[in-house]
Amino acid sequence: MNSEFPAEIGQVVEAANVNGAVIMMFDNKNDKLLYANGRAKAVYGFGDDIRDESYAKNFWRCFDRLLLDDPIVYENPRKWLENAINFRTKTRFAQYVIRHSTGNVYLARHQVFPGYGIFSSRLDITNEFREGFGRFFRNGSGMDHLVKSAFEIYQPSKPEIAVGIVSFSGAIIDADRYFLDILEQNNGLFLKEKRIATSIKKDNETLHRAIYEYSMRVDPCSSLTLRISKKDSGYIFVKIGMMFANSFLDCGKIHGICALSVIDPMKEITLPFPVLQQAFDFTVAEARVAVQLASGATPEEVAKKGSVSIGTIRNQMKSIFKKASVSKRSDLVRVLVNLSKLVVYP
């Protein structure tokens, strides 16, 4: 890990370095260059003399030396710089795909680390883009830290909520293991030619139209929730949220990515028994009954599954209600659902 930075920043820098990304870090208070990795120095001609150089001065030095590789910048450099500075000032986190007029494609990331600096990186993904992305971030590629913050923005790591990142065309860029499970089950969502698709044909156009729209939006607070039918019966909810700001020149050369948060409303509540024992002083048997009741099982079904009498279950329910300070089953469900939001899984 890079010892120049605090642990959180060091992880991001290390992951980007492993993958050959161009990295720069600017002091977000005085706008001075703090760090440039070897690849950034090679691409932009950095030397030891450029440390403490401002973002604008850095831009004009590269501009004068023709080191900026997108021809579109040279059409209106002052406007590009003005919009870039505005973006850097107003945006805390952005991750997006840049498509240069040269045909090169890059995954760019901008992140503000409060009290320290502005991190920016650019990774050449031209070949992966042409191949439809695939899951090139995964399987020990070292890119996990580059997308980790995107997952944390939308949901913590929980089996009830699956998170995936897709391109504007629906290509899967990255996904947590819960999202991959949904795709492999082919019950609501699945992969078709490396792109996300729905089990029911009528939902597919709606989903892809929404993915494209929210990949291109400039309002970072906007999102849309769709109900997607499963192949057998029931449905899942898919929340689509954007992850980046608009092009600096608004020239149509930036294509975005968005995050999909997926939840199955009928999935059983997952709560470790020790959590219930700590929160309510439930016995193991009471914790088991409480989770089953909150997941929709009737007392009779709980009794049958546990091979005990209905009288035993009713006595346990009385104890559960008393310890949880509720008077009916619907209140217990609400309490356990809200408690489950606090439980983060590794």
N, C-alpha and C positions, 0 to 999 in steps of 0.2 A: 504493500500500500504506500502511496506517495506521502512521505513524512512532512512535506511542506504544508499540508492541509489538515484541518480537523478530520476525524474519522468519517463523518457523513460525506464530506466533500471528497476525501481521499478515495472512497469506494467508487464514486462516480468517475473521477479522473482515471483511476486504475482501469475500470471497465472499458472506458473509451479508448485508452491507450492500447489495451490488449487487442482491440479490433481495428487499430490503425486510423482512428478518427483524428481530425484536426481539432485541437482544443485551445481555447483561450479563456483566461479568467481576468476580469476587470474589477477593480475596487468600485463598489457601487455607491460610494460616497463621493470620492474625488475623481471618478472616471479615469483611473490610471491602470495601465496594463500591469497585472501582477504576475502572470504566468502564461507561457506559450510552450507547448510540447514540441518535440523534435519535428514532427510532421508539419505543424503550423509554421515553424521557422523555415522549413524547406519550401513550403507552398508560397508563403508571403514574404520571404526574404528577411526574416527577423534575425537580428544579431543582438549581442548583449547591450547595445546602445539604445535599444527600443524599450527597455523596461521603464515603466512609468509614463509611457506614451499614451495619450488620450485616444478614445475610440475614433473621434473625427480625424485626428492627426494620423492615426494608423490607416484610416480609409484613404486619405488623400495621398499618403506615401505610396500605398499599393496602387492607387489609381494612376499616379504619375509614372510608375514603373510598369504599368500594364500587367499587374499581377492578379487582377480580379478576372476570374475565368468565365464570367457570364457576360456576353456582349450587351445584354439588355441594360446593365448598369451604366454603360458609357453613353447611352442615349440621353439620360437625364440624371447625371450623378448627384447634383444638389438635391433634387427631389427625392432620389433614392436614399441619400444620407439623412435627410430630414425625417422621412418616414421610418427609417431604421432606428433613429434615436428616439422617436416617439414610441415606437414599439417596445424598445428596451426599457423606456421609462415607465410604461403603463402595464407591462406584462410580467407576471411573476413566474409563470411556467408555460412553456409552449413546446410542443414536439410535432414536427410536420415534415412533409416530403416536398423537396424543392426540385422542380424539373427545369433545368437551364435550357436556353434556346440552342445550345450546342448538342443537346440530347442526353447529357449527363444527368443523373438523378442522385440526390443526396437525402439522407435522413438528418435533419437538423434538430438541435435541442437548445433551448434557452431556459435557464433557471436562475432565479435570484436566491442566494443564500443570505438571509438577513444578517446584517452586522459583519458580513465578510465580502461578498462580491457577486458578480454576475458571471455565471458559467455559460459558455457556448461551445458547441461541438458540431462537427459536420462529418458524416460518414458516407463515403461513396458506395451506393447500392445500385449502381446502374445495371449490373448483370442480374442481380436478384429481381429488380423491378421488371426487367424484360421477361424474366421467367415466371412472373406472376407472384413474386415475393416468396411464397412458401413460408415455412416456419424457421427462417434463418436466424432468429434471435435465440432459439431454444437449444436444448441438449448440450449445455456446457459451453456455449459459444462465448461467454463472458459479457454478453449484452444485457444480462438480467438487471443490472443496476441502472442502465439507461432507460428502461421502461418501468422500473419499480415505482417511481413517483407517480406515473400515470395511473397505475392500479390503485395506489393509495388515495389519489384524488377522488376516485369514484366509490370504492368500497374497500374495507379491510379484507384480509384473506379469510374467507368463511365458506364452508360448504354450501350454505343456503344461497350464496350470491356468487355467480360465476362472472368473470370479467375477461373480455377479449378485446384486442385492438385490431381494427381492420382499415384497409386503405379505402379511398373514395370509390373504388370499383368493387369493394367487398372482399378483396384478398386478405387472408389472415396474415397479420404481421406477428402477433404474439398472443398468447392466451395463458391463463392460469390453468391448473390441472382440473378444476371443476368445469371450466368452459370446455376443455378438451373431452371430458367425460360426456358432456351433453352432445357434442359433435359425433363421438364414437357410438353413442346409443341411437343416433339417427331418429330421434323422436322429438321433433320440433325444429331443430336446426341440424344441418350436416354440411360436409364439404363436397362441393361439386366442381371439379376442375380447379382445385385449390382456392375456390371462392365459397363464401358462405351462402347457403341456400336454405329454404324452408321446406318442411315435410309436405305441407299443403301448398299446391301451386298458386292459389289465389293470393296467398300472403307474400309470395316472393317479390312481386313488383312493388308492393307497398314498402317492404323492408328495404329493398335496394334504392328506391327513390329517396327514402328517409336517410339512409347511409350517405348517399351522394350529397343531399342537401346539407346535412349537419357536418359533413367533412369540409364544406366550403363556407360555413357561417363565420361571422366575425364576432358574434356575441358569445363569450365564453361561458355565460350562465345559462344558455339555452339548452334544452334537452327535450326529448320526446319519448313517451312510453307507448309501446305497441303490444297488443295481445296476439300472440302467434299460436295457431292451433297445432296440437301434437298429431302425430300420424295415427295413433290408436284412438285416444279420447283425451279430453281435457285441453289445457293450454299452458303456455309459459308467458311471462312478461319480459319484454326486452326494452331496456332503457338505452337510448342513443344520445350520447353527449359529445360535443366537439372538444378538441384538445389543442387548438392552436389559433394564432391570430392571422390576419389576412396578409397578402403579399405587400411588401414595402412599396412597390410601384403599382399595385393593383393591376398588373399586366396580364393576369391569367396564367402565369407561369408556375404558380405554387398550387400543388394538389394536396389536399389534406388527408388526415387520418382521424378516426373517431373511436371512442370507446363504447363497447356494448356491455351493459350489466344485465345479467339474466337471472331470473328467479322463478322457481316452480312454486306457485302458491299452494299446491297440494302436497308438497314434499313434507315429510315428517320433521318436526322440530328436532334439532340436534343440540342436546345440552349434556355435557359430561355430568355424571352423578355427583362427583365431588363438588362441583359448582353449586348444585342444589342443596347438598348437605351443608356447605358453608353458608349459603344465603338464608336457608330456612330451617336448618337443623333436621332435615328429612332423614329418615332411615334409608338404606339402600332400596328396600322394597317400596317405600313411599315415593322415592325419586323415580323409580321405574314406572309406577302407576301414574304419577303426575305427568311425565313425558308422554305416555300413551294417551292419556285423556286430552292433553293439549294438542296432540296430533290428530284428534278426531275420533278416537276409539270410544265406544260406549262402555259403561261399567261391565256389561255382560261379556263384551268382546275381550276386555282386559282380564276378566276372571277366567274365561276359556283359555286364553293364551298362556296364563300363568298357572293353569290347572289348580285353581283355588275356588272357594265358594264365593258367590256374589255377596254374601254377608261380610266376608273378610274384606272384600274390595270396598264396600260401603263404609266400613269402619275406618279403613285407611284413608278414604276420601274425607271423612270428617276431620281426621287428624291433619291431613294436608291443607284443607281449607282454613283450619284454625291457625296453623303455623304460618301460612301465607297471608293471613288476615284478609281472606276473601269469603264471600258467602255463596257464590255460584260458580259453575264451571266456566262460563264465558269470561269471568273476571280472572280466573286462574290462567286461561289461555292468554289473555292480554299481558298478564304479569310475566309469564314465561317467554312469550315472544319478545317483549322488551328486554328481558334479562339476556336473551340469546344474542342481542346486538352488542353486548359488552364482551362476548367471548370471541377472542381472536385465535385462529388456528395456525399452526406452523406450516 
